Amino acid sequence: MAFTSNVFETRTITLADHEETIVAGGRHLFPLLPRAFEGISRIGVIGWSSQGPAQARNLRESLEGSDIRVTVGLREGSASMKEAEAVGFTKSDGTLGEMYSVIHESDMSLLLISDAAFAENYRRIFDAFRPGATLGLSHGFLLSHLQAIGEDFPKNINVIAVCPKGMGPSVRRLYEQGREVNGAGINCSFAVHRDIDGRATDYALAWAVGLGSPYTFETTLESEYKSDIFGERGILLGAVHGIAESLYTRFVDKGEPKDEAFINSAESITGPISKTISRSGLKAVYEELEENERAAFRRAYNAAYHPCREILEEIYDDVASGNEVRSVIQATRRHGRYPLGRIDGTDMWQVGEKVRADSARNYAPLHAETAGVYLACMMAQVDLLSDRGHPYSEIANESIIEAVDSLNPYMDYKGVSHMVDNCSTTARLGARKWASRFDYILKQLAYTAIDEDRVSDETPFDAFETSRIHEVLAVCAELRPSVDISVVPARG
């Protein structure tokens, strides 16, 4: 993919056999934002769920000293009004208001409300836009919904997307860290779905730079929603939950003490496995193992790859067909009677609380079987997205980088619910729906094959060794945020 900017310097990178254009961010670019946002004097940030607080605060700070005002728009009477006021958005100074009024009064409105609210209110939302304004999204759920019902965005407005590769708290935390280290932030993808005035690309890039994105990649809105909604049901949230649960049960059943079982499953994934992938790539996980451990890794990888791929194929097809989006809309309509339940009440996560509270505990090992299962699922997701034609930057971000650099640190810090439930309702629903499927299929197919010595097909691991994703990650490693995320909120 290639794009041009009238404001920001672009760079071409080679990912395996494809070239992609990117923009490198940093706080030194903040003075360029008013020029990139030419024609925009007011940006409305609509919604206050996972992304809203982070994006509103980041943009306000990035645009400080300019004539561009950032205003938060919420439902009248929303409980989030007090939260927005607590961080400095107020009705008295015109930076907090009723959502439809804010949309109508803004030149660019970033729609960060829940996906269910999109489905129920999109017509009224569209009617609130003035001709020539810009509609911004942070993922493509709304496009999927419109496609499913045969409708489209208004023809007289720009439609763009900037999609941070992490939950809202990550977007904020790394931006805060960027005050000390220029370039700290969450990478973003961007898409221009409709450009009516020739400015949409620079608007999207300015939005990404203003959020603190170190590197911004191009995609399409359709490609983004398919990979994003699919990815969070896969290795980013749903699959890693199911993998961790299944391995914990497996290790306890084999006689391990519960604290060791937790350390060898969840802690191994969020600790040495994730950190090795982040720093040195996927192959480095295997290469760090002893020879006898490598055999265990290969058995686990070969046993788990196809069971995970089977579930991932089903998820992708459900997302692409619109079934998964319909499922989300239907589920949210049931929330009055059946709200989202807990996902950290099992024995595993209670044990995990005690393990994390023990400051004298040994650091988790790089467990060979855990690594084999986890990487098999991660690579099954990589391979599927590649087969479906997604760009390498998107594949790497939605399957690997977002997992190890943005999401897993939250599970490591406070458990699976802290990770999943800091994300959007769509992500939370998907993780809950599909985690048990991964847990079940691994227990039924992968682990029985390992225990009964029936793992004879070695082609999955052979393909892993020669995959082009390793070349891609080598380039992406140079584009990772300049600091690791600190999941502990800043004081003040």
N, C-alpha and C positions, 0 to 999 in steps of 0.2 A: 504494500500500500504506500502511496505517496501523496503528500499534500503540500501546500505552500502557505506561508504566513506573511502578511504585510508588516508584522511587528516583531515577531520572535524568530530567532535563528533556529533553523532546523538542522537535523543531522540524519544521515542515512546509515543504518546498521544492517549487517548481514546475519540473518538467523537461519542456519543450515543453508538451504538452497533458495531462500527468499530474502529480498530486501524490504525493509520497512523504514519509514520516516518517523522520527521522534523529535520531541522538544525537551531539552534539559532545563529544569526549573532552578529555583534558588531565590533567596530573598533579594539578591541584587537586581532581580527582574521586576520587583514590585513597582518601581517608578514608571515602568512601561505600561502598567495596567490601565491607567486612564486613557492612554492612546488606543490600546487594544479594545477598550470598552467604548470607543467613540459612538456617540448617539445614545448612550445609556447614562442616565443620571440617578436612577433608582433601581436597586435590585431587591426583589421580594423573595424571602426565603419562607416557603409555605410548609408548615409542619414542624413538629418538635419531637420526633421519635428517635431513631438511631442516628441518622445523618444530620437532621436539622440543627441541633445545638452546635455541633462541630463546624458545619459549613457556615452557619451564620456568624459565629465568632471569628473563624479564620478569615473570612472575607472582610469582615469589619476591620480587623486589625491590619490586613494587607492593604486595604484602601484608605487607611488613616492618613489624613492630610490632603486627600483628594476631595473633589466635589461630589463624589458618588456616595449615595447613602444606602446602607443595608437595612432593610425593614423586615421584621418577622410578622408573618400573617398566620393567625390561628382561628379556630372556630370560636365564635362568641361564647364566652362562658367556659372555655376549655380550662381544665386544671393545669395545663402547661403554661398558662399565662403567668402564673407566679414564678415558675422556673425560669421563664424568659426574662422576667423583670429582675430576678436575682442576679443575672449576669449582665444587666445594663440595658436591656431593650424595654422601653417604657412608652406608654401611650402619651405621656405628657410631652415628650420630645418628638413624637411622630415615628418612632422606630418600632412600634408594636401596634398591631391593629387586627381587625377582623379580616379573615383570609380573602374573601372575594373583593373587598375594597382594596386590599393591598395588591392583589393581582391586577385590578383595573388601573390602579395608579402607578404601577411599576412598568418600566421599559423592558425588564427581563425578570421573569418569575421562575424560581427553582422549585419544582413541585416535589417535595420530600415527605408528603403525607403517606399514610398507610396504603397499601395496594388495594385493600377492600374499599377504602374511601374513594380511590380512583374509579373503581368499577361502579360505585353507586352514584357518583357526583360528576363524572367527566363532562357531561353536557353543560352543566352550570359553570364548571371551571372554564371550559372553552369559551363560553359566552362572556366571561369576565375579561378576557384578553382584548386589548385594543388592537386594531389592525396595525401591522408593522412591529408589534412587540415580539419578544423572544420567549419561548417556552423551554425550560430546562428540566431534564430528568437525570436521575442518578442510577437508574437501570430501566430496562425496556419492558417491564411488566405491562404498562399501559398500551404499548404497541401490540403486544400479544393479545391483550383483551380486545382491542379494536379490530384486529385481524379476525378474531374468532366470531365477532358479531357483524362483520362486513362494514365497518365504519373507518374513519380516518381522522387525522388531525385537521384543524382549520387550514385552509389554503393560504391565508393572508398573514401568517406569522412564521417566524423561524422556529425550527424544532431541533434542538441539540441535546446532547447528553455528555456528562462527565461522570465517570464511574470509578470512585476510589476503590482500590483493591484491598479493602479492609472495612471493618465495622466503624461506625461513627466515632466511638471512643478512641480507636486507633488513629483516625484522621486528626483528632484534636491533640492527643498525646504527642505524636511525632511532630506536629506543628509547633507545640510548646517547646519540645526539645530542639527544634530548629532555631530557636532564639539564640542558642548557644553554639550550634553546629549548623552552618549554612548547608542546605541540601537535605536536612532531615525531613522526612515526610512520608506519605503513602503514595506510591505510584498510581496513576490513573489511566484509564482508557477514555477516549472521547469519540463521539460520533456526530456527524452533521446529517440529520435526516431530511431537513428542508432548509434551504438558504434562499431567502427572497430578496436580499439586498447586498449580497456579496461580503457580508461581515460575519457570517455565522461561525466560520472556522476560527477567526481571531477571538470572537466572544467565548467560544468553548475553551480555547487554549488559555485565555486570560482567567477564566473560571478555575481551570486546573492549577495554573501557577498560583493563583490567589489562595487556593486550598493548601498550598505547600507541596504539591506533587514534584518529586525530584525528576521524574521522567514520565512523559505523557505519550501514549501510543494511540494509533488510530484503529478504529473498528467500525462496524455498522451497528445500528440500534438492534436489528434483528439478530445478528451474530452475538451481540452482547447479552441479550436477554436469554438466548438459548444456553450459552455457556454459563451465565451467572446463576440462573435458577437451577439448572442442571448441576452445576458445581457445588452449590451449597447443600444439595441433597446427597451429593457424592462425597468426595474425600474432604472437602472443606469443613463440613459439619456432620451430616447424617452418617456417612460411612465411617469416619474416625470414631464417632460415638459407638457405633455397632461393633467395630473392630476391637476397641478397648474393652467393652463389656464382654465380648466373646472370649478374648484372651484371658481376662481376669478370671472368669468362670473356669476356663480350661486349666489354668495354673493352680487354682484352689482345688479343683477336682483331682489334680495330680499330687496333691499333698503339700503344696507350698503354703507357708504361713500367709495370712491375708495381706499383711503389710508388704511382704516380698512380692506377692502376686500383683499388687497395685503398682509397685515400683517397676516390675518387669513388663507391665503392660502400658498403662497410661503415662507413667513417668518416663519410661524409656522413649515413648513416641514424642512427648512434648519436650524432653530434654536432649539427650545425645543424638537421637535420630534426626530431629528437626534442626538442631544446631549444625550437624554435619552437612545435611542437605543445603542449608542456607549458606554456609561458608564454602563448601567444596563440591557440592553436587551429589547426585544420586549414586553414582558409582562409588564414591568415597565411603558410603555406608558399608558396602560389601567389602571394600578393600581394607577397611579398618578391622575386620574380623579375623580371628585365628583360623587356620585351615579347617579344623573340625567344626568351627562355628559357621564357616562358609557353606559347608555341606547342609547344615540345618537351615540356613538362609535359602539356599536353592530349593530344597524340598518345600519349604513353606511358600516360597514365591510361586513355584510351579503349581502347587496345590490350590493356591488362593486366586490366581490370576483369572481363570475362566469363571468361577463362581461370582467374583466381583464384577467381571465384565458383563455377565448375564444380567445382573441387576442394573448396572449402569446403562446398558442398552435400553432397558425398559423405561428408566427414568428419562433418558434423552427423548425417546419416542413420545412419552407423555407430555414433555415440555413442548416439543416441536408441534405436536398436534393440537395444543391448547388444553388438553385434559388436565394438566397440572395446575394451570391458572384457574380453570373452572373449579377445581378441587379447593384451591385457596379461598376463592370467593364464597363457595358453599360453606366451608369450615368457619369462616368469620361470621357468617349469618347464624351459626349455631352457638356462638360464644356467649350469648346471653344466658343460655341454659347450661352449656358445657364449656367453660373457659379453659384456657391452656393450663394443663397440669404440670406438676413438678417432674423433672427428669434427673434429679440428683438424690432421690430418696432411697435408692437401692443400697445394699450392703457395700458395694464397691466404692461409692462416692462418700459414704460415711467413713469407711476406712481411710479414704484419701484425705479427708479433713484431718484425721489424726496423724497421718504420714507427713503432711505439709506442716503441721504444727510442731513436729519434732526437728528442731534446728540442728540436732546432732546426727541426723540420719545420713547415711552414705548416699552419695550421688548415684542416680540411676545408671545401670549399665546399658551399653548398647546390646540389647537382647536380640540374638540372631533370628529366632522364630518370629518375634514381634516385628522386627525390621523387614523380614521377608514378606509377611502378610501385608503390612502397611505399604511398602513400596509396590507390591503387586497391584493393590487397589489404585494407588496413585498412577502407576503406569497404564493400567487399564483405562483410566480416565483420559490420560494423555493420548493414548492410541485412538480411542473413540473420537475425541475431538479432532484429531488429525485426519482420521478417515472421513469425518463429516465436513472437512474443508475450512476449519477455523484457522486464523493466522497464528503463527508460532508465539508471538508475544502474548496473545490472549490465552493460548494453551498453557504456557508457562506460568502466567499470573494466576489463572483460575484453577489450576491443578496443583501447583507446587509453591510458588512464592507467597501467595496470600495465606496458604495453610501454615507454612513454617515461620513466616516473618510477622504475620498479623494476627492470626486466629489462635494457633496452638499456644502462644504465650499466655493467653487468657485462661485456657484450660489448665495450664501448668500452675497459674497463680491461684485460682479458686475453684477449679473443677469445671465439669462439662456445662452446667447451667450458666455459669458466669460467661462462658464463651458463646453458647447458642443464644441465650436470652438477652445479650447485648446487641443482637442483630435484628433485622426487620421481622415483622410478623410473618411474611412470606417465607423467610429463611427458617424461622422457629417452627412453623408448621411443617415445612419440608423435612427438617432434621428429625422431628418427632415421628413423622410418617414412615421414613425410610430406614432409620437406624436399626430398627428391629429386623428388617429384611436382611441387612448385612450380617447382623448377629446370627440369625437363623441359618442363612445359607452357608456361612463359614463353619458353623458347628456341624451341619448336616453333610456337607460335601468336602470341604477342605481338610478339616481336622481328622475326620474319619479316614480319609485317604492317607494322611501322614501316619496315623497310628497303625493302620493296617498295611503299611508299606506298599501302597498302590500308586505311588507317584512315579509314573514312568515317562510321561510326556515332558521333555525338557525344552521344548521349543519356546515357551514363554520367556524363560531366563536367557536363552540364546538371543532372542529378539531384543531383550533388555540391553544386553551388552553392546549391540550394534545400533541402538536407537539414535536417531539424530537429535533427540531432545537433549543429549549430553552436550552437543555443540551449542545448542540454543542456550542452555543454562550457563555455559562458560561465558557467553556474551552478556547474558542477563545478570550474572554475578557482578559485573562491572557497573551495572545500573541499579543495584540495590540501594536502599536508603543508607546514608552515611553513618547512621547509628542504629543499634538495636532498640526496639521499642521498650520503653519502661511502662509497665502496666499500672504502676502505682501513680495515682493522680498527683499533679503538682500542687504544692501548698499555695493558698491564696488565690 
